[in-house]
Amino acid sequence: MKRLVMCGLFCWLIAGVSGCKKSVEIIAHRGASYLAPENTVASVVLGWEKEADVEIDVHLSKDNRIVVIHDASTKHITGIDLKVKETTYRELRKLDFGSFKGEEFAQERLPLLDDVLKTIPPKRKLYVEIKCGKEILPFLRQTIIESGKMSQIVIIGFDIKVVTSSKELIDVPTYWLKGTDKVKETEEWIPHDPKLVQMVKDRGLDGLDVHYAGVTKEFVDTAKASGQKLYVWTVDDPKEANHLVELGVSGITTNRPAWLREQIND
């Protein structure tokens, strides 16, 4: 008993000297996208190598293939304007999705969700953001089940109807993505409404994944009290990250996973 008391006092002393840092999940935004082209196998694998979980975006192609891309068009990344839902995967696969980041990535092609699922290492999670409508859900469910990695998948999305339907069809942790705006007169960020927590709970979701700028202590405390997890995106500022850790968020999405973790630990 005496030994336990001494151990407790020692931990208390260390916490008082260095500050008590709570553990926080680090999620690589579109893979390690600061260093590699977003939403490619290269960025995903680099995210795993940086000892982070990984977030990707998915759309459904014309031939019902689940492709990993953020926009509904390929123009932003490749310079060629093809609508994903109107184009077959075979056609999309011909485009260069890596050169915009550097010549060393010139061979990167648009990956399928299948390609990314195969890369998931043990004890890591893949956050799949649905960027289209409910039409993707049956194919998404089948792909996840056939991968054998269902326990490592998390679903997120901005359309609350889509993620609610996804939760009902695919029983994995599912979170609603929510942004925030600024007050026009002051340019100050508008805090997230704590009522959102009950809103997602009523729909059977597991929590929220929100824009970091609207997070307050009241919002975090409300989520905790309801048993919900609260994630934030997209944070590359160490000062902001440390503030969010102290508030008690469950996870932080960032373009620079290893670097940001070092800043938080320091």
Contacts in CASP RR format, 6 or more apart in sequence:
PFRMAT RR
TARGET T0000
AUTHOR 0000-0000-0000
METHOD contacts of the structure
MODEL  1
MKRLVMCGLFCWLIAGVSGCKKSVEIIAHRGASYLAPENTVASVVLGWEK
EADVEIDVHLSKDNRIVVIHDASTKHITGIDLKVKETTYRELRKLDFGSF
KGEEFAQERLPLLDDVLKTIPPKRKLYVEIKCGKEILPFLRQTIIESGKM
SQIVIIGFDIKVVTSSKELIDVPTYWLKGTDKVKETEEWIPHDPKLVQMV
KDRGLDGLDVHYAGVTKEFVDTAKASGQKLYVWTVDDPKEANHLVELGVS
GITTNRPAWLREQIND
21 245 0 8 1.000
21 264 0 8 1.000
21 265 0 8 1.000
22 245 0 8 1.000
22 246 0 8 1.000
22 248 0 8 1.000
24 244 0 8 1.000
24 245 0 8 1.000
24 248 0 8 1.000
24 249 0 8 1.000
24 250 0 8 1.000
24 251 0 8 1.000
24 252 0 8 1.000
24 264 0 8 1.000
25 53 0 8 1.000
25 231 0 8 1.000
25 250 0 8 1.000
25 251 0 8 1.000
25 252 0 8 1.000
26 51 0 8 1.000
26 52 0 8 1.000
26 53 0 8 1.000
26 251 0 8 1.000
26 252 0 8 1.000
26 254 0 8 1.000
26 257 0 8 1.000
26 260 0 8 1.000
26 261 0 8 1.000
27 52 0 8 1.000
27 53 0 8 1.000
27 54 0 8 1.000
27 55 0 8 1.000
27 127 0 8 1.000
27 231 0 8 1.000
27 251 0 8 1.000
27 252 0 8 1.000
27 253 0 8 1.000
27 254 0 8 1.000
27 257 0 8 1.000
28 43 0 8 1.000
28 44 0 8 1.000
28 46 0 8 1.000
28 47 0 8 1.000
28 50 0 8 1.000
28 52 0 8 1.000
28 53 0 8 1.000
28 54 0 8 1.000
28 55 0 8 1.000
28 253 0 8 1.000
28 254 0 8 1.000
28 255 0 8 1.000
28 257 0 8 1.000
29 38 0 8 1.000
29 55 0 8 1.000
29 233 0 8 1.000
29 234 0 8 1.000
29 253 0 8 1.000
29 254 0 8 1.000
29 255 0 8 1.000
30 38 0 8 1.000
30 39 0 8 1.000
30 43 0 8 1.000
30 55 0 8 1.000
30 56 0 8 1.000
30 57 0 8 1.000
30 70 0 8 1.000
30 255 0 8 1.000
31 38 0 8 1.000
31 39 0 8 1.000
31 43 0 8 1.000
31 44 0 8 1.000
31 46 0 8 1.000
31 47 0 8 1.000
31 54 0 8 1.000
31 55 0 8 1.000
31 56 0 8 1.000
32 43 0 8 1.000
32 46 0 8 1.000
32 47 0 8 1.000
32 49 0 8 1.000
32 50 0 8 1.000
32 52 0 8 1.000
32 255 0 8 1.000
32 256 0 8 1.000
32 257 0 8 1.000
32 258 0 8 1.000
33 39 0 8 1.000
33 43 0 8 1.000
33 255 0 8 1.000
34 236 0 8 1.000
34 255 0 8 1.000
34 256 0 8 1.000
34 259 0 8 1.000
35 43 0 8 1.000
35 46 0 8 1.000
35 256 0 8 1.000
36 42 0 8 1.000
36 43 0 8 1.000
36 46 0 8 1.000
36 101 0 8 1.000
36 105 0 8 1.000
37 43 0 8 1.000
37 77 0 8 1.000
37 97 0 8 1.000
37 98 0 8 1.000
37 100 0 8 1.000
37 101 0 8 1.000
37 102 0 8 1.000
37 105 0 8 1.000
37 108 0 8 1.000
38 70 0 8 1.000
38 77 0 8 1.000
39 56 0 8 1.000
39 57 0 8 1.000
39 68 0 8 1.000
39 69 0 8 1.000
39 70 0 8 1.000
39 97 0 8 1.000
39 111 0 8 1.000
40 68 0 8 1.000
40 97 0 8 1.000
40 98 0 8 1.000
40 105 0 8 1.000
40 108 0 8 1.000
40 109 0 8 1.000
40 110 0 8 1.000
40 111 0 8 1.000
41 108 0 8 1.000
41 111 0 8 1.000
41 115 0 8 1.000
41 116 0 8 1.000
41 119 0 8 1.000
42 98 0 8 1.000
42 105 0 8 1.000
42 108 0 8 1.000
44 54 0 8 1.000
44 56 0 8 1.000
44 111 0 8 1.000
44 116 0 8 1.000
44 119 0 8 1.000
45 119 0 8 1.000
47 54 0 8 1.000
47 257 0 8 1.000
48 54 0 8 1.000
48 119 0 8 1.000
48 120 0 8 1.000
48 121 0 8 1.000
48 124 0 8 1.000
50 257 0 8 1.000
50 258 0 8 1.000
51 257 0 8 1.000
51 258 0 8 1.000
51 261 0 8 1.000
52 257 0 8 1.000
52 258 0 8 1.000
52 261 0 8 1.000
53 124 0 8 1.000
53 125 0 8 1.000
53 126 0 8 1.000
53 127 0 8 1.000
54 124 0 8 1.000
54 125 0 8 1.000
54 126 0 8 1.000
54 127 0 8 1.000
55 126 0 8 1.000
55 127 0 8 1.000
55 128 0 8 1.000
55 129 0 8 1.000
55 156 0 8 1.000
55 253 0 8 1.000
56 68 0 8 1.000
56 113 0 8 1.000
56 116 0 8 1.000
56 126 0 8 1.000
56 127 0 8 1.000
56 128 0 8 1.000
56 129 0 8 1.000
57 68 0 8 1.000
57 69 0 8 1.000
57 70 0 8 1.000
57 129 0 8 1.000
57 131 0 8 1.000
58 66 0 8 1.000
58 67 0 8 1.000
58 68 0 8 1.000
58 69 0 8 1.000
58 113 0 8 1.000
58 128 0 8 1.000
58 129 0 8 1.000
58 130 0 8 1.000
58 131 0 8 1.000
58 132 0 8 1.000
58 136 0 8 1.000
58 140 0 8 1.000
59 66 0 8 1.000
59 67 0 8 1.000
59 69 0 8 1.000
59 72 0 8 1.000
59 84 0 8 1.000
59 85 0 8 1.000
59 131 0 8 1.000
59 132 0 8 1.000
59 136 0 8 1.000
60 66 0 8 1.000
60 67 0 8 1.000
60 84 0 8 1.000
60 85 0 8 1.000
60 132 0 8 1.000
60 135 0 8 1.000
60 136 0 8 1.000
60 139 0 8 1.000
61 67 0 8 1.000
61 84 0 8 1.000
61 85 0 8 1.000
61 87 0 8 1.000
61 88 0 8 1.000
61 89 0 8 1.000
61 92 0 8 1.000
62 85 0 8 1.000
62 86 0 8 1.000
62 87 0 8 1.000
62 88 0 8 1.000
63 88 0 8 1.000
63 89 0 8 1.000
63 90 0 8 1.000
64 139 0 8 1.000
65 88 0 8 1.000
65 89 0 8 1.000
65 112 0 8 1.000
66 112 0 8 1.000
66 113 0 8 1.000
66 114 0 8 1.000
66 136 0 8 1.000
66 139 0 8 1.000
66 140 0 8 1.000
66 143 0 8 1.000
67 84 0 8 1.000
67 89 0 8 1.000
67 92 0 8 1.000
67 110 0 8 1.000
67 111 0 8 1.000
67 112 0 8 1.000
67 113 0 8 1.000
68 110 0 8 1.000
68 111 0 8 1.000
68 112 0 8 1.000
68 113 0 8 1.000
68 115 0 8 1.000
68 116 0 8 1.000
69 77 0 8 1.000
69 84 0 8 1.000
69 110 0 8 1.000
69 131 0 8 1.000
70 76 0 8 1.000
70 131 0 8 1.000
71 77 0 8 1.000
71 84 0 8 1.000
71 131 0 8 1.000
72 83 0 8 1.000
72 84 0 8 1.000
72 85 0 8 1.000
72 131 0 8 1.000
72 132 0 8 1.000
73 81 0 8 1.000
73 82 0 8 1.000
73 83 0 8 1.000
73 84 0 8 1.000
74 80 0 8 1.000
74 81 0 8 1.000
74 82 0 8 1.000
74 84 0 8 1.000
74 87 0 8 1.000
74 92 0 8 1.000
74 95 0 8 1.000
74 97 0 8 1.000
74 110 0 8 1.000
75 81 0 8 1.000
75 82 0 8 1.000
77 97 0 8 1.000
77 98 0 8 1.000
77 100 0 8 1.000
78 95 0 8 1.000
78 96 0 8 1.000
78 97 0 8 1.000
78 100 0 8 1.000
80 95 0 8 1.000
82 91 0 8 1.000
82 92 0 8 1.000
82 95 0 8 1.000
84 92 0 8 1.000
85 132 0 8 1.000
89 110 0 8 1.000
89 112 0 8 1.000
92 110 0 8 1.000
93 109 0 8 1.000
93 110 0 8 1.000
95 109 0 8 1.000
95 110 0 8 1.000
96 106 0 8 1.000
96 108 0 8 1.000
96 109 0 8 1.000
97 108 0 8 1.000
97 109 0 8 1.000
97 110 0 8 1.000
98 105 0 8 1.000
98 106 0 8 1.000
98 107 0 8 1.000
98 108 0 8 1.000
99 105 0 8 1.000
99 106 0 8 1.000
113 128 0 8 1.000
113 140 0 8 1.000
113 143 0 8 1.000
114 143 0 8 1.000
114 147 0 8 1.000
116 126 0 8 1.000
117 126 0 8 1.000
117 143 0 8 1.000
117 144 0 8 1.000
117 147 0 8 1.000
117 149 0 8 1.000
118 147 0 8 1.000
120 126 0 8 1.000
120 149 0 8 1.000
120 152 0 8 1.000
124 152 0 8 1.000
125 152 0 8 1.000
125 153 0 8 1.000
125 154 0 8 1.000
126 149 0 8 1.000
126 152 0 8 1.000
126 153 0 8 1.000
126 154 0 8 1.000
127 154 0 8 1.000
127 155 0 8 1.000
127 156 0 8 1.000
127 253 0 8 1.000
128 140 0 8 1.000
128 153 0 8 1.000
128 154 0 8 1.000
128 155 0 8 1.000
128 156 0 8 1.000
129 156 0 8 1.000
129 157 0 8 1.000
129 177 0 8 1.000
130 136 0 8 1.000
130 140 0 8 1.000
130 155 0 8 1.000
130 156 0 8 1.000
130 157 0 8 1.000
130 159 0 8 1.000
130 162 0 8 1.000
130 163 0 8 1.000
130 166 0 8 1.000
131 157 0 8 1.000
133 159 0 8 1.000
133 162 0 8 1.000
134 161 0 8 1.000
134 162 0 8 1.000
134 165 0 8 1.000
137 162 0 8 1.000
137 165 0 8 1.000
137 166 0 8 1.000
137 169 0 8 1.000
137 170 0 8 1.000
138 169 0 8 1.000
140 166 0 8 1.000
140 170 0 8 1.000
141 169 0 8 1.000
141 170 0 8 1.000
144 150 0 8 1.000
144 153 0 8 1.000
144 170 0 8 1.000
144 172 0 8 1.000
150 172 0 8 1.000
151 172 0 8 1.000
153 170 0 8 1.000
153 172 0 8 1.000
154 172 0 8 1.000
154 173 0 8 1.000
154 174 0 8 1.000
154 175 0 8 1.000
155 163 0 8 1.000
155 166 0 8 1.000
155 167 0 8 1.000
155 170 0 8 1.000
155 172 0 8 1.000
155 173 0 8 1.000
155 174 0 8 1.000
155 175 0 8 1.000
156 163 0 8 1.000
156 174 0 8 1.000
156 175 0 8 1.000
156 176 0 8 1.000
156 177 0 8 1.000
156 209 0 8 1.000
157 163 0 8 1.000
157 175 0 8 1.000
157 176 0 8 1.000
157 177 0 8 1.000
157 209 0 8 1.000
158 176 0 8 1.000
158 177 0 8 1.000
158 178 0 8 1.000
158 179 0 8 1.000
160 176 0 8 1.000
160 199 0 8 1.000
160 200 0 8 1.000
160 203 0 8 1.000
163 174 0 8 1.000
163 175 0 8 1.000
163 176 0 8 1.000
163 205 0 8 1.000
164 203 0 8 1.000
164 204 0 8 1.000
164 205 0 8 1.000
166 174 0 8 1.000
167 174 0 8 1.000
167 203 0 8 1.000
167 204 0 8 1.000
167 205 0 8 1.000
167 206 0 8 1.000
173 206 0 8 1.000
173 229 0 8 1.000
174 205 0 8 1.000
174 206 0 8 1.000
175 200 0 8 1.000
175 205 0 8 1.000
175 206 0 8 1.000
175 207 0 8 1.000
175 208 0 8 1.000
175 209 0 8 1.000
175 229 0 8 1.000
175 231 0 8 1.000
176 196 0 8 1.000
176 200 0 8 1.000
176 205 0 8 1.000
176 207 0 8 1.000
176 208 0 8 1.000
176 209 0 8 1.000
177 208 0 8 1.000
177 209 0 8 1.000
177 210 0 8 1.000
177 233 0 8 1.000
178 192 0 8 1.000
178 196 0 8 1.000
178 208 0 8 1.000
178 209 0 8 1.000
178 210 0 8 1.000
178 211 0 8 1.000
179 192 0 8 1.000
179 210 0 8 1.000
179 211 0 8 1.000
180 189 0 8 1.000
180 190 0 8 1.000
180 191 0 8 1.000
180 192 0 8 1.000
180 210 0 8 1.000
180 211 0 8 1.000
180 213 0 8 1.000
180 214 0 8 1.000
181 189 0 8 1.000
181 190 0 8 1.000
182 188 0 8 1.000
182 189 0 8 1.000
182 190 0 8 1.000
183 189 0 8 1.000
183 190 0 8 1.000
189 213 0 8 1.000
189 214 0 8 1.000
190 214 0 8 1.000
191 214 0 8 1.000
191 215 0 8 1.000
191 216 0 8 1.000
191 218 0 8 1.000
191 219 0 8 1.000
192 208 0 8 1.000
192 210 0 8 1.000
192 211 0 8 1.000
192 214 0 8 1.000
192 215 0 8 1.000
192 216 0 8 1.000
192 219 0 8 1.000
193 219 0 8 1.000
194 218 0 8 1.000
194 219 0 8 1.000
194 222 0 8 1.000
196 208 0 8 1.000
196 210 0 8 1.000
197 207 0 8 1.000
197 208 0 8 1.000
197 219 0 8 1.000
197 222 0 8 1.000
197 223 0 8 1.000
197 226 0 8 1.000
197 228 0 8 1.000
198 226 0 8 1.000
200 206 0 8 1.000
200 207 0 8 1.000
200 208 0 8 1.000
200 228 0 8 1.000
201 207 0 8 1.000
201 226 0 8 1.000
201 228 0 8 1.000
206 228 0 8 1.000
206 229 0 8 1.000
207 223 0 8 1.000
207 228 0 8 1.000
207 229 0 8 1.000
207 230 0 8 1.000
208 223 0 8 1.000
208 228 0 8 1.000
208 229 0 8 1.000
208 230 0 8 1.000
208 231 0 8 1.000
209 230 0 8 1.000
209 231 0 8 1.000
209 232 0 8 1.000
209 233 0 8 1.000
209 253 0 8 1.000
210 230 0 8 1.000
210 231 0 8 1.000
210 232 0 8 1.000
210 233 0 8 1.000
211 232 0 8 1.000
211 233 0 8 1.000
212 232 0 8 1.000
212 233 0 8 1.000
212 234 0 8 1.000
212 235 0 8 1.000
212 240 0 8 1.000
212 244 0 8 1.000
212 252 0 8 1.000
215 230 0 8 1.000
215 232 0 8 1.000
215 244 0 8 1.000
215 247 0 8 1.000
215 249 0 8 1.000
216 247 0 8 1.000
217 247 0 8 1.000
219 230 0 8 1.000
220 230 0 8 1.000
220 247 0 8 1.000
220 248 0 8 1.000
220 249 0 8 1.000
223 229 0 8 1.000
223 230 0 8 1.000
224 230 0 8 1.000
224 248 0 8 1.000
229 250 0 8 1.000
230 248 0 8 1.000
230 249 0 8 1.000
230 250 0 8 1.000
230 251 0 8 1.000
231 249 0 8 1.000
231 250 0 8 1.000
231 251 0 8 1.000
231 252 0 8 1.000
231 253 0 8 1.000
232 244 0 8 1.000
232 249 0 8 1.000
232 251 0 8 1.000
232 252 0 8 1.000
232 253 0 8 1.000
233 252 0 8 1.000
233 253 0 8 1.000
234 253 0 8 1.000
234 254 0 8 1.000
234 255 0 8 1.000
235 241 0 8 1.000
235 244 0 8 1.000
235 252 0 8 1.000
235 253 0 8 1.000
235 254 0 8 1.000
235 260 0 8 1.000
236 254 0 8 1.000
236 255 0 8 1.000
236 256 0 8 1.000
236 260 0 8 1.000
238 260 0 8 1.000
238 263 0 8 1.000
238 264 0 8 1.000
241 252 0 8 1.000
241 254 0 8 1.000
241 260 0 8 1.000
241 263 0 8 1.000
241 264 0 8 1.000
242 263 0 8 1.000
242 264 0 8 1.000
244 252 0 8 1.000
245 252 0 8 1.000
245 264 0 8 1.000
252 260 0 8 1.000
254 260 0 8 1.000
END
